[in-house]
Amino acid sequence: MYNAYQCDAGEIVYRRQPTMSEIRFGHGAIHYRTFTIDETPEMFLADGSRKRFFKAKDDGLFYRR
């Protein structure tokens, strides 16, 4: 199970629940996405630990650990 672990150096996998429109179109599974640490500094708190969830800039959806 993917649960916010590091894939390669500098990458972290997060997951999200499907949106209502994705469920209507039959894409109702949990979605996983790999983020690079350098491109998404908003996923970290000031002390360097990861947030439980954050909002992605490109699609505006919330992803969680």
Summary of the structure (lengths in Angstrom):
residues: 65
radius of gyration: 12.5
end to end distance: 11.5
largest distance: 40.4
contacts: 139
relative contact order: 0.24
helix: 12%
strand: 32%
